[in-house]
Amino acid sequence: MSDREFSRLPSAAQRRFDRGFRLAAACAASLAVLTVIVIVIEITRMAAPAVSRYGSDLITSTSYDKNREEFGLLPAIWGTIYTSILALGLATLFGVTAAIVLTEDYLPVRLRSVLAQTIQLLAAIPSVIYGLWGIHVLIPMLRPPANWLHEHSPAWLPFFNTEFTGFSILTSVLVLAVMVLPTITALSIDALQTVPRSLREGAYALGATRWEAIFQVILPSAISGIIGAMILALGRALGETMALAMLVGNSTSEEIRLSLLGPGNTLAALIANHFPERDRLEEGALMYAALVLLAITLIVNLLGEWIITRSSRQLRGLRR
């Protein structure tokens, strides 16, 4: 070994620093896992009275009446999934479109910078502000077209068969879509920017138009990152509390509805609205709802990880 190569070896102080850094990183990771475990254990402990009394019946029951000690969660579970998926669909459509526009040189550099910063600024707005915006701006704007849709939509179409109440699934979906839009846009921009420029140039060299290159080369190459953005956005939509508590209507209906114009409920809004008035049994039922929400989020994350892994493997196979 030459003197020059020997001089590149880490010193004793550097090795100690590396060991210390690895230990600190391992402790931080372990602390994060431990925190999640403690949270789950504590919520499970508080949910124990409801679990022991009702078992799995709370998940399948539709009636929520404190006076009769009935705490069915099925309508809130449906509302959570329904509003989140619809909001994710809207936000993905506009978010990925915005990411394409901001990365494919459709606009001048200054205008792209202003739009990107404006979209990212949406993430800094508190959820209660979104709730107030929905009440004072969005609901009055939606009332005329929503009433028209209700009056003129065919009877067999379930999405508009109830009167627009203002505090509704539709209002909640639109606000949720705006709230998760910055997440999808920012992460989709990062994913699109990682696509090698040689792929774009190769597509153009083979005679592809700009749109053919985008939809057949660029988007498939960035699909893993886009799916990751969607999963993160869905996680936020599932757990959003304040805005939905203000806008969803907090319906106590025992029906599972597809109508967008009527009120609904979600697990997070149910917990927020009923927790201050709790007794011991209802507290257990609300903690049961929190466990269900944790389980839904975990399933979504695992499914997203599986989709990302499978997409990455398929993409690597195509590149080979």
Backbone torsions as a table, in degrees:
resi	resn	phi	psi	omega
1	MET	NA	127.6	-178.9
2	SER	-74.8	164.8	178.8
3	ASP	-62.5	-34.7	-178.5
4	ARG	-67.3	-41.4	178.2
5	GLU	-68.8	-36.1	-179.8
6	PHE	-65.7	-33.6	-177.9
7	SER	-70.4	-17.8	179.5
8	ARG	-82.1	-12.0	179.7
9	LEU	-66.9	142.8	-179.3
10	PRO	-65.1	145.0	177.9
11	SER	-76.6	172.3	179.3
12	ALA	-62.4	-38.0	179.1
13	ALA	-66.2	-40.2	178.6
14	GLN	-65.3	-38.8	178.2
15	ARG	-65.7	-40.6	177.1
16	ARG	-63.6	-40.3	177.4
17	PHE	-62.7	-42.4	178.8
18	ASP	-62.1	-43.6	178.6
19	ARG	-63.6	-41.5	178.1
20	GLY	-63.6	-39.7	179.2
21	PHE	-66.3	-42.2	178.2
22	ARG	-62.2	-41.0	179.3
23	LEU	-64.9	-42.3	179.1
24	ALA	-64.4	-41.2	178.7
25	ALA	-64.7	-40.9	178.7
26	ALA	-65.0	-39.2	178.1
27	CYS	-66.0	-41.3	179.0
28	ALA	-63.8	-43.2	178.6
29	ALA	-64.7	-41.9	179.0
30	SER	-65.4	-38.0	179.0
31	LEU	-64.5	-38.3	178.0
32	ALA	-63.0	-45.7	178.8
33	VAL	-64.2	-42.4	179.9
34	LEU	-62.5	-38.9	178.7
35	THR	-61.5	-44.0	178.2
36	VAL	-62.4	-42.8	-179.5
37	ILE	-63.0	-43.2	179.8
38	VAL	-63.3	-41.1	178.9
39	ILE	-61.9	-46.4	-179.5
40	VAL	-63.1	-43.2	-179.9
41	ILE	-62.9	-43.7	-178.5
42	GLU	-66.1	-42.6	178.1
43	ILE	-65.0	-40.2	178.1
44	THR	-62.9	-40.2	178.5
45	ARG	-62.3	-42.6	-179.3
46	MET	-72.5	-26.4	179.5
47	ALA	-84.7	-6.0	-174.0
48	ALA	-56.0	-43.0	179.1
49	PRO	-58.7	-42.7	179.5
50	ALA	-70.9	-38.0	179.7
51	VAL	-63.2	-45.0	-178.1
52	SER	-68.4	-31.3	-177.0
53	ARG	-86.4	-40.6	-172.7
54	TYR	-107.3	-24.6	-176.5
55	GLY	62.9	-135.2	-179.5
56	SER	-85.5	1.0	-177.7
57	ASP	-64.9	-27.6	179.9
58	LEU	-63.4	-31.4	-177.9
59	ILE	-73.1	-31.3	-176.2
60	THR	-99.6	-11.3	-178.9
61	SER	-83.6	150.1	-177.3
62	THR	-111.9	-10.3	-175.7
63	SER	-93.6	126.8	175.1
64	TYR	-121.1	103.6	-178.8
65	ASP	-143.2	108.4	-178.1
66	LYS	-62.2	-38.3	-177.2
67	ASN	-64.2	-31.7	178.5
68	ARG	-98.5	6.4	-179.6
69	GLU	56.4	43.9	175.3
70	GLU	-116.3	125.3	-173.6
71	PHE	-132.3	56.4	179.7
72	GLY	-67.1	135.9	-174.5
73	LEU	-109.1	-4.2	-173.5
74	LEU	-60.2	-45.1	178.0
75	PRO	-61.0	-36.8	178.9
76	ALA	-70.8	-36.5	176.3
77	ILE	-63.4	-45.8	178.2
78	TRP	-60.9	-45.0	-179.8
79	GLY	-62.3	-38.4	178.4
80	THR	-61.6	-49.6	-177.5
81	ILE	-69.8	-41.7	-176.5
82	TYR	-63.4	-52.1	-178.8
83	THR	-65.3	-38.5	-176.6
84	SER	-68.0	-42.8	-178.7
85	ILE	-68.4	-41.9	178.1
86	LEU	-64.1	-43.3	178.2
87	ALA	-64.0	-39.2	178.8
88	LEU	-63.8	-40.9	178.7
89	GLY	-60.9	-46.3	178.4
90	LEU	-63.9	-46.9	-176.9
91	ALA	-65.8	-35.6	178.9
92	THR	-67.1	-42.7	179.1
93	LEU	-58.2	-51.4	-177.4
94	PHE	-77.3	-34.4	-177.6
95	GLY	-68.2	-46.4	179.6
96	VAL	-68.3	-37.7	176.1
97	THR	-60.8	-45.0	178.1
98	ALA	-63.2	-38.8	179.0
99	ALA	-63.8	-40.1	178.2
100	ILE	-64.2	-45.4	-179.6
101	VAL	-62.0	-37.9	-175.6
102	LEU	-81.6	-13.4	-178.8
103	THR	-110.9	-14.8	-173.6
104	GLU	-105.5	22.4	172.9
105	ASP	59.9	38.8	174.7
106	TYR	-82.8	-21.2	-174.5
107	LEU	-125.3	158.2	173.7
108	PRO	-60.0	156.0	-174.1
109	VAL	-59.8	-44.9	-178.1
110	ARG	-63.2	-43.0	-179.5
111	LEU	-66.4	-38.7	176.7
112	ARG	-61.5	-41.5	179.7
113	SER	-63.6	-42.7	180.0
114	VAL	-64.4	-44.1	-179.3
115	LEU	-65.5	-41.8	179.7
116	ALA	-62.9	-43.5	179.1
117	GLN	-67.4	-35.6	178.7
118	THR	-65.4	-43.6	179.3
119	ILE	-64.6	-42.4	179.3
120	GLN	-66.9	-28.4	178.8
121	LEU	-65.7	-26.1	178.8
122	LEU	-60.4	-29.6	-179.1
123	ALA	-69.9	-19.9	-177.7
124	ALA	-87.9	-6.2	-178.5
125	ILE	-80.0	127.3	178.7
126	PRO	-61.8	150.5	-176.4
127	SER	-65.2	-29.4	179.2
128	VAL	-66.2	-31.6	176.6
129	ILE	-66.9	-39.8	175.2
130	TYR	-61.5	-39.0	177.7
131	GLY	-62.5	-44.4	178.0
132	LEU	-65.4	-39.4	176.7
133	TRP	-61.5	-40.8	178.4
134	GLY	-63.9	-39.6	-178.2
135	ILE	-69.8	-47.5	-169.7
136	HIS	-92.8	-18.3	-177.4
137	VAL	-118.4	-53.1	-171.3
138	LEU	-70.5	-45.8	-178.0
139	ILE	-60.5	-47.6	176.4
140	PRO	-60.9	-33.7	177.6
141	MET	-69.1	-35.9	-175.7
142	LEU	-81.3	-21.7	-171.3
143	ARG	-58.5	-50.0	-179.6
144	PRO	-61.6	-51.3	179.9
145	PRO	-66.3	-32.5	179.0
146	ALA	-67.2	-42.1	177.3
147	ASN	-64.5	-37.7	177.6
148	TRP	-63.7	-43.3	178.6
149	LEU	-62.9	-40.1	179.5
150	HIS	-64.5	-38.4	-177.2
151	GLU	-76.2	-30.5	-172.2
152	HIS	-110.2	-5.4	179.9
153	SER	-76.1	146.5	179.8
154	PRO	-63.9	152.1	-175.2
155	ALA	-64.5	-28.6	-177.2
156	TRP	-78.9	-10.6	-179.2
157	LEU	-87.1	114.7	-170.9
158	PRO	-80.1	-10.6	-170.8
159	PHE	-76.6	-19.0	-176.9
160	PHE	-130.7	26.0	-173.3
161	ASN	-88.8	7.0	173.9
162	THR	-121.8	157.4	179.1
163	GLU	-70.7	147.1	-179.7
164	PHE	-74.4	120.6	-178.1
165	THR	-98.3	-4.5	-175.0
166	GLY	89.0	-64.8	176.2
167	PHE	-83.1	97.5	-166.0
168	SER	-147.4	174.2	175.1
169	ILE	-62.3	-41.5	-177.9
170	LEU	-60.4	-47.8	179.3
171	THR	-60.6	-43.5	-179.3
172	SER	-64.0	-41.1	-179.6
173	VAL	-63.0	-45.1	-178.6
174	LEU	-64.8	-42.2	178.9
175	VAL	-66.7	-42.7	177.7
176	LEU	-60.9	-40.5	179.7
177	ALA	-61.2	-42.0	177.7
178	VAL	-65.9	-36.2	-177.1
179	MET	-68.8	-36.4	-178.0
180	VAL	-93.9	-6.0	179.9
181	LEU	-56.5	-44.8	-179.5
182	PRO	-60.6	-37.0	179.7
183	THR	-62.5	-48.9	-178.4
184	ILE	-66.1	-42.2	-177.8
185	THR	-64.8	-49.9	-176.5
186	ALA	-62.7	-45.8	-178.5
187	LEU	-72.6	-31.2	175.8
188	SER	-68.3	-37.4	175.2
189	ILE	-60.0	-45.5	178.0
190	ASP	-60.3	-42.3	-179.2
191	ALA	-65.9	-41.5	-179.9
192	LEU	-68.7	-33.8	-179.8
193	GLN	-72.3	-18.6	177.9
194	THR	-82.4	-10.7	178.2
195	VAL	-68.2	124.9	-177.9
196	PRO	-57.7	139.0	179.6
197	ARG	-64.3	-25.3	179.1
198	SER	-62.7	-30.5	177.3
199	LEU	-67.1	-42.4	177.0
200	ARG	-60.9	-49.5	-177.4
201	GLU	-63.5	-36.6	177.7
202	GLY	-65.2	-40.2	178.3
203	ALA	-64.2	-43.2	179.0
204	TYR	-65.9	-36.6	-179.9
205	ALA	-65.6	-29.3	178.4
206	LEU	-84.0	2.3	175.6
207	GLY	97.5	10.0	-179.9
208	ALA	-73.6	143.8	172.2
209	THR	-76.1	173.5	-179.7
210	ARG	-60.8	-44.6	-178.6
211	TRP	-68.8	-36.3	175.6
212	GLU	-64.3	-39.7	177.6
213	ALA	-64.9	-39.4	-178.9
214	ILE	-66.8	-49.7	-172.5
215	PHE	-82.7	-24.5	-176.5
216	GLN	-104.5	-15.6	-177.3
217	VAL	-124.6	-56.1	-171.2
218	ILE	-70.3	-52.2	-179.4
219	LEU	-62.5	-43.9	175.9
220	PRO	-60.8	-33.5	179.5
221	SER	-71.5	-28.0	-178.0
222	ALA	-100.9	9.2	-170.9
223	ILE	-62.6	-34.9	-179.1
224	SER	-62.6	-45.3	178.7
225	GLY	-65.7	-37.3	179.0
226	ILE	-66.8	-41.3	177.7
227	ILE	-64.3	-39.4	176.1
228	GLY	-60.0	-40.9	176.9
229	ALA	-63.0	-40.9	179.3
230	MET	-64.2	-39.0	-179.4
231	ILE	-66.7	-43.3	177.2
232	LEU	-62.2	-42.2	178.9
233	ALA	-64.9	-39.8	178.9
234	LEU	-65.2	-37.3	177.0
235	GLY	-61.1	-40.5	177.5
236	ARG	-68.4	-41.4	-178.7
237	ALA	-63.5	-38.9	-179.6
238	LEU	-64.1	-36.2	-175.6
239	GLY	-97.4	0.9	-178.3
240	GLU	-63.5	133.2	-171.7
241	THR	-116.2	-61.9	-165.6
242	MET	-64.3	-48.5	-177.7
243	ALA	-62.3	-41.6	-179.6
244	LEU	-71.3	-36.2	176.4
245	ALA	-60.3	-29.6	180.0
246	MET	-84.9	-25.2	-167.7
247	LEU	-116.9	-24.7	-168.9
248	VAL	-74.7	-18.5	177.5
249	GLY	101.1	-18.8	176.5
250	ASN	50.8	50.6	-177.9
251	SER	-67.5	142.1	173.8
252	THR	-105.4	15.3	-179.8
253	SER	-63.1	145.2	178.9
254	GLU	-90.6	1.7	-178.3
255	GLU	-92.2	147.8	172.6
256	ILE	-96.0	107.6	-172.6
257	ARG	-108.8	150.8	171.5
258	LEU	-99.1	-9.1	-175.9
259	SER	-63.3	133.3	178.5
260	LEU	-86.8	-18.2	-171.7
261	LEU	-89.4	-17.3	-178.7
262	GLY	-93.6	169.8	179.1
263	PRO	-72.4	159.7	177.1
264	GLY	-144.0	-159.4	177.9
265	ASN	-157.5	157.6	175.7
266	THR	-133.7	164.0	-179.1
267	LEU	-62.5	-44.6	-178.6
268	ALA	-65.0	-42.3	178.5
269	ALA	-67.0	-37.6	178.0
270	LEU	-60.7	-45.6	179.5
271	ILE	-64.0	-44.7	-177.2
272	ALA	-64.8	-38.3	-174.5
273	ASN	-82.4	-27.4	-176.1
274	HIS	-103.3	-15.3	-174.0
275	PHE	-63.9	-40.7	-179.6
276	PRO	-62.8	-22.0	-176.6
277	GLU	-105.1	23.5	-169.5
278	ARG	-76.5	154.2	160.0
279	ASP	-113.8	-175.7	-173.2
280	ARG	-64.0	-42.4	-178.5
281	LEU	-68.9	-43.3	178.7
282	GLU	-66.8	-34.5	176.1
283	GLU	-60.2	-41.8	176.5
284	GLY	-62.4	-39.9	179.0
285	ALA	-65.2	-38.9	179.3
286	LEU	-69.2	-36.6	175.2
287	MET	-68.4	-32.5	172.0
288	TYR	-59.7	-43.8	176.7
289	ALA	-61.5	-38.1	177.7
290	ALA	-64.0	-39.3	177.2
291	LEU	-63.8	-41.0	178.0
292	VAL	-62.4	-42.0	178.9
293	LEU	-63.8	-41.1	175.7
294	LEU	-61.0	-42.1	-179.3
295	ALA	-64.9	-42.1	178.3
296	ILE	-61.3	-44.3	179.9
297	THR	-63.0	-41.7	178.9
298	LEU	-63.3	-43.7	179.2
299	ILE	-62.4	-41.8	178.6
300	VAL	-61.7	-44.4	-179.6
301	ASN	-65.5	-41.4	178.9
302	LEU	-65.7	-41.8	177.9
303	LEU	-63.9	-41.5	177.8
304	GLY	-63.4	-40.9	178.1
305	GLU	-63.4	-39.6	178.6
306	TRP	-65.0	-43.0	-179.9
307	ILE	-64.5	-42.5	179.9
308	ILE	-63.0	-44.6	179.9
309	THR	-62.4	-44.4	-180.0
310	ARG	-65.5	-41.1	179.2
311	SER	-64.4	-40.3	179.3
312	SER	-64.1	-41.0	178.7
313	ARG	-65.1	-42.9	178.4
314	GLN	-63.5	-39.5	-179.7
315	LEU	-66.9	-40.7	177.3
316	ARG	-63.8	-36.8	178.0
317	GLY	-65.2	-38.8	178.1
318	LEU	-67.4	-38.0	-179.4
319	ARG	-68.0	-30.2	178.2
320	ARG	-72.4	NA	NA
